[in-house]
Amino acid sequence: MRHRAEITRRAVLAGGLVAAAGCSHASPRPTRRRPPADADALARARSDEADLISACEAEGLTAEREVHVAHLLAVGGSHPATTAALTLDEPITTLLTNSAETLRSLAMGATDGGNAARFASIAASHSAATA
Amino acid sequence: MSDRSALQAAIAAEHAVVYGYGPVGAHLKGAARRYAAGRLTAHQNLRDRLAQLITAAGVTPAAAQPAYRLPFPVADAAAAKRLAAHLENGSAGAAWDLTAASAAQSEARDLAVTWLTDAAVAAAHWGAIPPLPGRPVG
């Protein structure tokens, strides 16, 4: 499925190149770059992981923090600096449970298979941490 | 990997896991044995659902092998738990592959996403899990 989606994207890009070659005299337009597949879902996953990293820091959960850093990197985030200690509004188990549900939903809807697998895997990790 | 070949790989993996839970259960007692029995039933149900999906796609599901080679000798409860963790982590890998190969919002994707969580929870019960359960190594 993922492979088929990539072929489709390539076909679209190739079609765009042909169209541009036929209109070389046209005035330049600002380039619109298509967002990567599942951009909103990836952003949501990064936001959840950033919250969980902050929560782990607030609770002094060093090993768990590293797990969430690995999750953050897997969904396109960058290595976070240690944040200031926060006061948690919710127990970390609630954050994990809610995030797992969100991630399973993101996995169901992801158009890119690799993203779907990453979301599902992170959801699985969060569920295992609260089981 | 196409979704059909991912489904066939998934059922082949589940045949092996169902087989593997035999020696696991044989060396466990009490609560551990009951948990293993529950996981065996879960994997048998999963195998049957995979077979239904494959059949619905017009393909004959891959058959189980007569026997499978265990990755290490299993002679006591500690080794049985290690084997169970090994089986569940392998099962998570098959779930990852099926998740990646299946279409968004499809029945196969739904099955694979739930399966990945179940396998990771069970693997964590038996031992440790990696930060991204099921992700291919390397």
Interface residues (C-beta under 8 A of the other chain):
Chain A: M1 R2 H3 E66 V67 A70 H71 A74 A100 R104 A107 M108 G109 A110 T111 G113 G114 A116 A117 R118 A120 S121 I122 A123 A124 S125 S127 A128 A129 A131
Chain B: S2 D3 A92 A95 W96 D97 T99 A100 A101 S102 A103 A104 Q105 R109 D110 A112 V113 T114 L116 T117 A119 A120 V121 A123 A124 H125 I129 P131 L132 P133 G134 R135
